[in-house]
Amino acid sequence: MYLKTKSGRKVHLPGPAENAAINAGIAADPDARELSDAEMAALKPVRGRPVGSGKKSLVSLRIDTDILDHFKSQGMGWQTRINATLRASIKKIRRVA
């Protein structure tokens, strides 16, 4: 069975047999459990981006590709590492001056 959304997209809805198979799989999984009504009521939807500190400014900055590749190759948090590197550079400059 399919449900048609406002945008025209078709969404597959499982039938009774498929629902039974899904529920049997959930019941067989020791790590899965159904939430109580109280737990369900306590859940709150989270929308949008997390609130920031308000201490940062959005800028457009051109950085050499090899520098950017170096920071990105270290994984998530590359922007924070660039910020820390710039901060350390400023501290070093202030000590020299």
C-alpha positions, 0 to 999 in steps of 0.5 A: 500500500502506498500513501501519496504526500502533498508533494506527490511522493509515494511512501510505501506503507507496510501491510499486516504481514510485514507489520507482524514481521517487523514487530516480531523482530523488535520483540526478539531484539533484547536491546529494543523495548517499547517506550511507556506512555509517560516516556513518549509524553516526555519526548520533545521534538528537536528542530533546527540547529543547536543554539550557538554561543553567540560569540562567533561571526560568519565569514567568507575566507579563502584558505589555500587548498593544502591547508584546508585539506590538512585540517579536514583530513583530521576529521570532524571539528576541523573548523574548531581546530583552525580557530584554535590554531589562529588563536594560538598564533595571536597569543604567540604574536602578542608575546613577541610584541 
